[in-house]
Structures are given as C-alpha cells and as structure tokens.
Amino acid sequence: MSTTSRFDKFLQNIKVLPSQRTAALTSANAIARKLHSRYSDTPYSDDSRMIIGSYGKGTAVRPPRDIDVLYFMPYTDYSRFDQYRGNGQSALLQEIKRLFQERYPKTKEIGGDGQVVVVDFSTGHTVEVLPGWLATGGGFLVPNTHDGGSWQHVDHNAEIKFVADSDTQSLGNTRNLIMMMKVWQTNCSVPIKSLVLEFRSTSFLSAWEYAKKSTTYYDWMVRDFFGELVGKTNSCHTIPGTNEKKHYGDAWLSKAQSAHARAVKACEYEAAGKDLEAAYEWRKIFGSQYEF
C-alpha cells in the first residue's frame, strides 16, 4: 500500500461510525431530558443542551470516548447555588449526581477539573454532563469546585469555531491531524490533554507550508508536527473566547520525542520505497488501526 492509501485507510478506521455517533447522541439526549424534567417545566427541545467536546468539534475517534453535553440551567438555580455559604458549585454537581444515581449506579463526579458529572451507560458510552448558564456578553458560566468553588467563564462556541475555521483553511487537515494525535495519545498512553493537541494542531497548520495538501503529505505532516511539539513544553495557549491560558506542561515530552524519532525513520523508509518498514514504524505510533 502507498503512503496515501495507508493514511486514507487509517483515517477511515479511526472515524466514528454513524451508528456510534447516533448511540452517543441518544445517550446525551437522555441525560438532557432527565435534567430538563427536573429543572424546567417547559417542553424539552434540543435547544436546552449543547453538544461540546470532540463530538461538537467533529474530532471524535474510534473506539468511542465519552460525549460531552452542556445543559442550560434556569437562572433561578444560579441564584440558589450562588448563595450557598459553602461550595455551591460542589452542591450543584452533587444534586445532579443524585438525580442520576438511582437509574445509572455508576454515576460519579469527575475528579479532574471539578466541573462535570459523569454518567456511565451500560452500553459502554459515558456522558460528561456540564451544567451552565449563558453569560452576559457571550460564553457560559459553569461550576468549578476547586479552591472553595467559583463560577468559571468558558466559551464552547468559540472553541468549536476555532477548530472549524482552521479545518476550513487547511482543507480538512486540521480535524484529521487532531484525530490522528488522539489515537497516538491513547495508543502510547501519552499524558497530554486533548485540548493541547487541538491548540498545537491548529497552530502548526497555520504556518506549515503543506497545510492544504492531500494525504500524500501526511507522513511529513505527522513528522513535522511531532518535531514542533517537542519544542513546546511548558508553553501555553489562550483558550478561545476567554482570557484563560491552557498550559501544556511537559509530562508528555519523552513520548513525543519517541514518536518524532519513529516518524523521521518512517519518512526515510517512505522515501526509499520501503513501504512495509515504514508502516511498521507508523504502527508503533498509532497502533493496529494503522493497517499495512
């Protein structure tokens, strides 16, 4: 198989199937409907929620991960939890968690960013539920349970647009690059946030001279992306729509260095017409979804 056909097949293997997308949306809508029945007395519509994260940005990969849903809470509940003497944000998440625990026993509050409740469906899907309110001037206010609790300003519309605009400019390569890097993240157990991969992919393609080329150039794209990534330890990027900085850290550096070295070797094999040897190197990065 040629470089082009192997990367085309790889992309085909990692893109979420329509049936998987439907199942994920069904789970997310079931959660939104349950919240709506508790917090609103109006008929439910999909306008009551927003799909965010990888499904919202079009960067979800196989095997399916979780689906993120932002549910728009009534303003009366903002006042109720804002007036808590203690951590009202934690109280909000605990209330939502209790709402789902009887039907979904594996429901839990996530320990990572302190913003969401995770509902684990028996089908294998998990839904990360983020309650929030539309903010004056744009974006949303969401709970942050850390350091005694606070309301955090986020703008998921801006994040989605950020990826979409880059994907348009790169003729579809931004989302493909992000998806491939997510597969590397999983296959090599890389301790790097998906948001960092998004920021680095968009920044890289904004300046890469072959950003609008076809999958024929994907061996170079992966190689050069890793080459740039290893130089970005402890850097940061402003989260779209906010003044908040996302710091990259450096826990992933050794994994990125290894991936870059393998990509360099793979590109050398590609240039020499050694397709099988090249494919073996790519598979060390991406795993069995990269076929040869």
NORRA-V917841 format. One record per residue. RES is the residue in one small letter. PSI is psi in whole degrees, -180 to 180 (999 if undefined). NEAR is the number of other C-alpha atoms within 8 Angstrom. D_FIRST is the distance of its C-alpha to the first C-alpha in Angstrom with 2 decimals. Layout:
RES,PSI,NEAR,D_FIRST ; RES,PSI,NEAR,D_FIRST
This chain:
m,142,6,0.00 ; s,169,6,3.80 ; t,-47,12,6.74 ; t,-49,10,8.07 ; s,-33,8,6.02 ; r,-43,12,6.03 ; f,-34,11,9.61 ; d,-44,9,10.47 ; k,-39,10,9.83 ; f,-47,11,11.74 ; l,-39,10,14.49 ; q,-38,7,14.79 ; n,-26,9,15.31 ; i,-13,13,17.95 ; k,139,10,19.97 ; v,135,11,23.23 ; l,152,7,23.64 ; p,-38,6,26.59 ; s,-36,6,28.45 ; q,-39,9,28.17 ; r,-43,9,29.40 ; t,-44,8,32.24 ; a,-41,8,33.23 ; a,-45,11,33.31 ; l,-36,9,35.43 ; t,-43,8,37.68 ; s,-44,12,38.39 ; a,-41,12,39.06 ; n,-34,9,41.37 ; a,-39,8,43.24 ; i,-45,10,43.98 ; a,-39,12,45.08 ; r,-40,9,47.33 ; k,-44,8,48.93 ; l,-41,10,49.68 ; h,-37,11,51.03 ; s,-25,9,53.36 ; r,-39,6,54.75 ; y,-3,8,55.06 ; s,151,7,55.70 ; d,17,6,58.02 ; t,159,4,56.14 ; p,143,4,53.69 ; y,142,8,50.10 ; s,163,5,47.48 ; d,-13,7,44.04 ; d,-12,5,45.79 ; s,-11,10,47.20 ; r,166,10,43.91 ; m,131,9,40.90 ; i,122,10,37.33 ; i,-166,13,36.33 ; g,-153,9,33.75 ; s,-36,10,30.03 ; y,-35,11,30.70 ; g,-31,9,33.06 ; k,-6,12,30.69 ; g,30,7,27.59 ; t,19,11,25.71 ; a,146,12,25.93 ; v,164,12,23.01 ; r,148,10,22.27 ; p,149,6,23.94 ; p,139,9,26.88 ; r,-152,9,29.36 ; d,166,9,32.86 ; i,135,16,34.04 ; d,131,14,36.71 ; v,130,15,39.68 ; l,120,12,42.59 ; y,130,13,45.75 ; f,110,10,48.53 ; m,153,10,51.74 ; p,148,9,55.26 ; y,-26,7,57.16 ; t,-32,6,59.99 ; d,-27,8,57.77 ; y,-47,10,56.95 ; s,-40,8,60.68 ; r,-46,8,61.12 ; f,-26,11,58.62 ; d,-25,8,59.42 ; q,1,7,63.03 ; y,140,8,62.21 ; r,-36,5,64.11 ; g,-142,5,61.28 ; n,90,11,57.53 ; g,-29,12,57.32 ; q,-43,14,53.57 ; s,-39,11,53.23 ; a,-37,9,55.76 ; l,-48,10,53.66 ; l,-38,12,50.55 ; q,-39,9,52.69 ; e,-43,8,54.19 ; i,-40,10,50.80 ; k,-44,12,49.63 ; r,-32,8,52.72 ; l,-33,7,52.09 ; f,-15,11,48.84 ; q,-33,11,49.64 ; e,-43,7,51.55 ; r,-35,5,48.78 ; y,89,10,45.83 ; p,-23,7,47.12 ; k,6,8,44.17 ; t,136,12,44.99 ; k,161,9,45.46 ; e,130,11,45.95 ; i,147,10,43.07 ; g,-4,5,44.11 ; g,-71,4,41.72 ; d,-1,8,42.95 ; g,30,11,45.98 ; q,-21,11,45.30 ; v,164,12,43.85 ; v,135,14,44.46 ; v,124,12,41.57 ; v,121,13,41.84 ; d,114,11,39.77 ; f,151,11,39.15 ; s,-17,5,38.93 ; t,-9,4,35.72 ; g,-14,6,33.94 ; h,148,13,34.15 ; t,145,12,36.34 ; v,124,15,38.08 ; e,115,12,39.30 ; v,121,13,42.51 ; l,111,12,43.89 ; p,145,11,47.36 ; g,172,12,48.36 ; w,145,12,50.61 ; l,134,9,50.14 ; a,147,9,51.50 ; t,128,5,53.90 ; g,-2,4,52.08 ; g,157,7,48.63 ; g,-164,13,46.37 ; f,154,12,47.43 ; l,128,12,49.64 ; v,158,13,48.18 ; p,143,15,49.68 ; n,114,13,49.07 ; t,-7,12,50.87 ; h,153,8,50.71 ; d,44,5,53.86 ; g,-7,7,56.28 ; g,140,12,54.30 ; s,168,11,53.71 ; w,127,9,52.23 ; q,137,8,49.07 ; h,124,10,48.04 ; v,165,10,44.38 ; d,87,12,42.70 ; h,-27,10,39.64 ; n,-41,7,39.73 ; a,-38,9,39.36 ; e,-43,12,36.46 ; i,-43,11,34.62 ; k,-37,8,35.43 ; f,-47,9,34.32 ; v,-43,13,30.73 ; a,-43,9,30.82 ; d,-43,8,32.19 ; s,-40,12,29.56 ; d,-38,12,26.79 ; t,-45,8,28.48 ; q,-34,8,28.80 ; s,9,12,25.16 ; l,41,9,23.97 ; g,0,9,22.62 ; n,-24,10,21.05 ; t,-52,14,23.92 ; r,-38,11,23.48 ; n,-42,10,19.72 ; l,-44,10,20.52 ; i,-44,12,23.40 ; m,-43,13,21.46 ; m,-39,11,18.80 ; m,-31,9,21.79 ; k,-35,11,23.54 ; v,-42,12,20.79 ; w,-45,13,21.15 ; q,-45,11,24.89 ; t,-48,8,24.81 ; n,-37,10,22.34 ; c,12,9,24.20 ; s,53,7,27.62 ; v,124,10,28.21 ; p,64,7,31.81 ; i,140,10,31.17 ; k,144,7,32.32 ; s,-34,7,30.03 ; l,-36,6,32.51 ; v,-42,10,31.91 ; l,-37,12,28.14 ; e,-48,10,29.08 ; f,-43,9,31.53 ; r,-36,9,29.32 ; s,-47,12,26.40 ; t,-42,11,28.82 ; s,-43,8,30.61 ; f,-48,10,27.55 ; l,-18,11,26.16 ; s,-20,9,29.69 ; a,-13,7,29.62 ; w,132,7,26.03 ; e,-20,4,25.72 ; y,26,7,22.25 ; a,-24,10,23.21 ; k,10,8,22.73 ; k,168,8,19.37 ; s,-175,6,16.23 ; t,-11,9,13.22 ; t,-28,8,12.15 ; y,8,10,14.93 ; y,-25,11,14.30 ; d,-44,11,13.63 ; w,-38,8,17.01 ; m,-47,9,18.54 ; v,-45,10,18.10 ; r,-49,12,19.27 ; d,-32,9,22.20 ; f,-49,10,23.16 ; f,-38,12,23.64 ; g,-39,10,25.44 ; e,-38,9,27.85 ; l,-41,10,28.26 ; v,-19,10,29.64 ; g,6,6,32.38 ; k,21,8,33.51 ; t,139,10,35.20 ; n,19,8,38.45 ; s,-175,8,37.95 ; c,169,8,38.61 ; h,140,8,38.03 ; t,129,9,40.54 ; i,127,10,39.68 ; p,137,9,39.70 ; g,1,10,43.05 ; t,176,9,44.88 ; n,6,7,46.34 ; e,141,6,44.74 ; k,137,8,42.43 ; k,113,9,39.40 ; h,138,8,39.27 ; y,-31,12,35.96 ; g,-167,8,37.44 ; d,10,7,35.71 ; a,-20,7,35.01 ; w,-2,10,31.25 ; l,-48,9,31.30 ; s,-36,7,30.25 ; k,-39,9,27.22 ; a,-38,11,26.21 ; q,-43,11,26.82 ; s,-44,8,24.62 ; a,-39,10,21.75 ; h,-44,12,22.29 ; a,-41,8,22.32 ; r,-37,12,19.03 ; a,-39,13,17.47 ; v,-46,9,19.07 ; k,-42,10,17.68 ; a,-42,14,14.08 ; c,-36,12,14.60 ; e,-42,9,16.11 ; y,-41,12,13.19 ; e,-45,11,10.92 ; a,-30,7,13.78 ; a,1,6,14.05 ; g,16,6,10.60 ; k,76,9,10.42 ; d,-42,11,6.97 ; l,-44,7,8.35 ; e,-40,9,11.61 ; a,-45,14,10.59 ; a,-37,12,9.10 ; y,-40,8,12.40 ; e,-43,12,14.42 ; w,-35,13,13.17 ; r,-29,12,13.93 ; k,-28,8,17.36 ; i,-46,11,17.98 ; f,-12,13,16.75 ; g,-166,11,16.96 ; s,-12,6,15.42 ; q,-17,9,14.62 ; y,109,14,11.60 ; e,157,9,9.16 ; f,999,6,6.54
